[in-house]
Structure formats: C-alpha cells, structure tokens
Amino acid sequence: MGAETSSTHMIFFIVATALAVVVSALLSTQVYDIANTVRDRGASLGDNIATDIAIINDPGQVPNNPVIIYVKNTGQRTIDHTTISVIIDGVHRTHTVTLLGGAAAWQHGDVAEFSITLTLASGDHRVRVVTANGIEDDLRFRI
C-alpha cells in the first residue's frame, strides 16, 4: 500500500465524518421540533381535559322570555365566562351572564346564569353552550 492509498482513505474518512455530522444535526433539529409540537399539543389537551361544563336546567322547565340557561363549571379550571357562546336552535344568541352566589370568577362548582332576551315558540328546542377552547354541552328542551 502506498501513500496515495492512505491519503484516499483519509479523505473518504473525513468526508464520511462530515456527512455524519450534517445528518446528525438535521435529525437533531427535526427531533427538537417534533418534541416541541408534542409538548404544545399536550398542554392544549391538558387545558381541554381540565375544562368542562354542564347545563343543569330541567328540560321541562326552561324559562321563556327571557330564556334562562344555568351552566355549572364542572372542570378543574376557572373559565372566562365572558367568552362563552350560546346557540339556540342553531343561531348564536346575544346573552348576559350572571355568576350565582356573587362569585367574581367562574370557578369549579360555580353556576352561571345565561339570560337570552328571546321568546321561543311552543315546541322542541336545543341550546348549546360552548367555551372559548371548544368545550361544549347541549340540552334539548320543550316549551
């Protein structure tokens, strides 16, 4: 074996090492990005799991004009009651919210009263209450 062979082997070794470093850096960046995405989605899912609501009206006794819906925060997080959407029979409705018991924030176990200035016709209706992060509950009732 001559000096030329050793030099060729040395060049191939250096090129292979440099290529391995580049591939390793690219893979490392991709793994870091995937880990961040999984972490962010996990945090979002955790928020959704910790948030829950339940409409607690008696379906046979829903007040009409105004329509009054009682919703309990059954989750573990405080909910911003000013960002809640109320949909009656497929139409988004303007409403006022009162936290019962004089609460300052809508915390676990607290009930909020949603008052919608609306007179519903006799018959079957559906109300859906949706939080800002998409947690919802609905109730079918009859007037």
Buried (B, 14 or more C-beta within 10 A) or exposed (E): EEEEEEEEEEEEEEEEEEEEEEEEEEEEEEEEEEEEEEEEEEEEEEEBEEBBBBBEBEEEEBEBEBBBBBBBBBBEBBBEBEEBEBBBBEEEBEBEBBBEEEBEEBBBEBBBBBBBEBEBEEEEBEBBBBBEBEBBBEBEBEB
